[in-house]
Amino acid sequence: MRMLLLAALIVAAPAYAQEKDEVGARAAVNHYLAGHATGSADEFRAAFHPKAMLYWNRDGAFTERTGTDYIAGAPGKPAADEAQRRRAIESLDITGNAAMAKVVLDYPGVKFTDYLSLVKADGEWRIVNKIFNVERKAP
């Protein structure tokens, strides 16, 4: 009986750890989404690692920004068109202490597709890298 119980615990432990990691990684992404919805720098701080970086192309030129600068730009209030904005986590892939989330921010005039790299460090999941694409919508 003990052997059977021990075998069940050994099989269940990795599944429990994976489930716990998914909850933690998803929480970081949800803080990111809440930051967009509310304009709260605190939500973004809960999402991003202090050393996080953002990368994208602006007018064909590679551009970068620190997470700290990104958070400093938070307006502190929701956008005027917040009721028309939609956000979704399209995928979340976790391997050990690394994860990748695909997030779509669909706004009235623009659609952002974000790829967020997350790392579990010191027991906490945080976004360490964001790359994104901007798709302008016709007026």
Beta strands, then each sheet from edge to edge (+ up, - down):
strand 1: 48-58
strand 2: 61-66
strand 3: 86-95
strand 4: 98-106
strand 5: 110-121
strand 6: 124-136
sheet 1: 2+ 1- 6- 5+ 4- 3+
end
